[in-house]
């Protein structure tokens, strides 16, 4: 016997679920099979039972009705038993509260020099549904972990365009160089980077247009910013030992010089930075961008120009650009940040502007106090790591530059987390990387929180400082979503496929051994009622 059950990913409190259980009989004789589903967490109820006769070498279906009367985790066990055979399985899924989900965050820097107990408070409103409060804590005792978090987040993007392809591996190269420079054991955690670098470089080479430039997706007209990003990535890959890129870089640099007369001044500044990394410059265009620096460049453009001038040995111009960066900073208490350009999708992000500004100040070896205050802003106000690829890449560049300059940002000792005065977590940390279970965890005691003001305190016993963030969420009761009324009626269906076919499986000439395709499939099944159900999906991607 073989039993198959397909539970949903989640339900909402009040939903009614029709759950199919499919029994496969792989013997030659028909068998009478008892199927039972015992679900824990759906209130007081007896297991759902059904008896079905399964023909030899055949399949039979039983439906089971489950009512999600309470929220929480649902664990169920399904069991099929016949004379001489048995099969069972267990699984779990969540039932969400039938209310309005609310959330808020807290974050900051805690420093042993400022006292042993630090933290803050948060308020849960009177409308909270009992048992729905959750508090998730994220601790970052060093730049290494914060930087690696950003690197890992960059691997979750689709990487279709040139910019995202570059930012899959270029920031990781910067991170690994910085970790090796300071002798951090965390460098071994991205030791598998070489394969990603080679694949990214080969993909970029395949996206290059015949005139040497790069567009957004390898087609259409050449784009100044995309060509600059591509050359920065390719140059970084060549420095890491990837061969066969000389011709691509040569024709790309010539195309970039032709494109410097087009695009915004910020895109031109990025182009000058890319050329400087190749040891080249276009004097006429460079002089024009520098001359218009005060009127036309955003913070990101000034930062790119400052790093280009420093790379080219033009110290006077580099110093002047750094002074402009310092003049545009925004002070907020003990923190410093830089604003993006309003209503400009290319350089509009404050996170990208601050990351690039901090990186430029460190690379040019200027104004370390502003760089440190900017870094603290990125750590305390940076929010979740899942931002755009450009934002994450700029922040990784800032962290890498800070580590390379030999500045340490960490904490060694004991961290005690207290919720409403009660100890909920104790963590020992030092030179070794903090375990993932200690860096990010949920406070189990939070589900007992009621309406009112609550305190969250971090007690430090040791030396140094660390960044922390707390995600607080709960559900409010709603008159529009009363918990005592029925929700949706959800029916899971099992269909016997009648015909399977492949559609659109067209693989053109493969120009590289690293080119990836994702063949699509389509399966159709007919119901006795005449209904046609179509399922579409993809096979795992194939790399040639």
Secondary structure, 3 states (H helix, E strand, C coil): CEEEECCCCEEECCCEEEEEEEEECCCCCCEEEEEEEEEECCCCCCCEEEEEEECCCCEEEEEEEEECCCCEEEEEEEEEEECCEEEEEEEEEEEECCCEEEEEEEEEEEEHHHCCEEEEEEEECCCECCCCCEEEEEEECEHHHHHHHHHHHHCCCCCCCHHHHHHHHHHHHHHHHHHHHCCCHHHHHHCCHHHHHHHHHHHHHHHCCCCCCCCCCCCCCCCHHHHHHHHHHHHHHHHCCCCCCHHHHHHHHHHHHHHCCCCCHHHHHHHHHHHHHCCCCCHHHHHHHHHCHHHHCCHHHHHHHHHHHHHCCCHHHHHHHHHHHHHCCEEECCEEECCCCCCCCCCCCHHHHHHHHHHHHHHCCCCHHHHHHHHHHHHHHCCCCCCCHHHHHHHHHHHHHHHHCCCCCEEEEEEEEEECCEEEEEEEECCCCCCHHHHEEECHHHHHCCCEEEEEEEEEEEEEEEEEEEEEEEEECCCCCCCCCCCCEEECCCCCCCEEEECCCCCCCCCCCCCEECCEEEEEEECCCCCEEEEEEECCCEEC
